[in-house]
Structures are given as C-alpha cells and as structure tokens.
Amino acid sequence: MIYTVSEASQKLGIPSSTIRFYDKHGLLPFVERSPSGVRMFTDADVEQLQNILMLKNAGFSVKEIAQFVRLENEGDTSLLPRLEMLKHRCSHVEAEIIRLQNVLKVLTQKCRCYEIALGK
C-alpha cells in the first residue's frame, strides 16, 4: 500500500510537519517520490519511520538518527557501529532512569513529610 505524508502521519499518530522535518534533515532517503514530487510511503517506509521515532524517543539527536539511517543503508557491514550507538544510548537511558528514581525518592519523602504535618 502507498501512503501520502498525511496518511503516514495519521498512521503513526504524528504531525505531517514532523515527517517533513525528518525528510528535510535527510532521515528519509528511502522514501520514493512520484513524478510530480509527492512523497510515497510504503508499509516498509512507515515501519522505518516508526524506528526513527523510537530512536528520537530514546534521546537520539537528529544528527545521530541521520547517522544511524546512513549506517542502516550500508547493510550488515555497519552492524557493529549501530550496535555501539544503541549500547551508548542504553547507558544514557539507564543513567537517566537512576537519576529519576532518585528524584522520585526525594519527592516521595517530601510528600510524606507534608502528609505527616497535615495529620494524614
């Protein structure tokens, strides 16, 4: 099936402007265009966009995502650098989880102090 930018954005639950932004920054080199220049997304392209969104949600910068996409286009010869990028990001996410757990602990302690002061 072929999707327009609007249809792909609806399918992914993101604004069309996000897809256009990603395209402008070279993250969508795999997307074909019609003779009139309209982007034509396949199911595989939409899946690739989902992967890009996952990378963005994981904290990758646009520059890092562009690098990851370029590496993916190289095929299996780039498995190691992609793995290293993912492991590096995992370390950052784990550190952020620990930081947030510490923040939650402090907030919970503060809440408990206020509850005691209020007699709850």
Solvent accessible surface area in square Angstrom, and as a share of the most:
residue,aa,sasa,rsa
1,M,165,0.74
2,I,96,0.49
3,Y,22,0.08
4,T,59,0.35
5,V,9,0.05
6,S,57,0.37
7,E,80,0.36
8,A,0,0.00
9,S,6,0.04
10,Q,141,0.63
11,K,111,0.47
12,L,28,0.14
13,G,67,0.64
14,I,32,0.16
15,P,86,0.54
16,S,30,0.19
17,S,73,0.47
18,T,34,0.19
19,I,0,0.00
20,R,114,0.42
21,F,89,0.37
22,Y,10,0.04
23,D,31,0.16
24,K,167,0.71
25,H,80,0.36
26,G,44,0.42
27,L,0,0.00
28,L,4,0.02
29,P,80,0.51
30,F,52,0.21
31,V,19,0.11
32,E,114,0.51
33,R,120,0.44
34,S,23,0.15
35,P,149,0.94
36,S,98,0.63
37,G,31,0.30
38,V,78,0.45
39,R,43,0.16
40,M,60,0.27
41,F,0,0.00
42,T,50,0.29
43,D,72,0.38
44,A,72,0.56
45,D,13,0.07
46,V,6,0.03
47,E,104,0.47
48,Q,37,0.16
49,L,0,0.00
50,Q,96,0.43
51,N,57,0.29
52,I,1,0.01
53,L,30,0.15
54,M,103,0.46
55,L,3,0.02
56,K,86,0.36
57,N,133,0.68
58,A,30,0.23
59,G,45,0.43
60,F,6,0.03
61,S,49,0.32
62,V,32,0.18
63,K,167,0.71
64,E,52,0.23
65,I,0,0.00
66,A,12,0.09
67,Q,81,0.36
68,F,15,0.06
69,V,1,0.01
70,R,139,0.51
71,L,22,0.11
72,E,48,0.21
73,N,93,0.48
74,E,104,0.47
75,G,29,0.28
76,D,114,0.59
77,T,123,0.71
78,S,1,0.01
79,L,99,0.49
80,L,113,0.56
81,P,49,0.31
82,R,35,0.13
83,L,82,0.41
84,E,98,0.44
85,M,29,0.13
86,L,65,0.32
87,K,124,0.52
88,H,111,0.49
89,R,41,0.15
90,C,74,0.44
91,S,65,0.42
92,H,87,0.39
93,V,58,0.33
94,E,105,0.47
95,A,58,0.45
96,E,74,0.33
97,I,86,0.44
98,I,103,0.52
99,R,123,0.45
100,L,88,0.44
101,Q,109,0.49
102,N,83,0.42
103,V,61,0.35
104,L,115,0.57
105,K,123,0.52
106,V,84,0.48
107,L,100,0.50
108,T,78,0.45
109,Q,96,0.43
110,K,112,0.48
111,C,76,0.45
112,R,123,0.45
113,C,83,0.50
114,Y,143,0.54
115,E,68,0.31
116,I,108,0.55
117,A,84,0.65
118,L,134,0.66
119,G,68,0.66
120,K,165,0.70
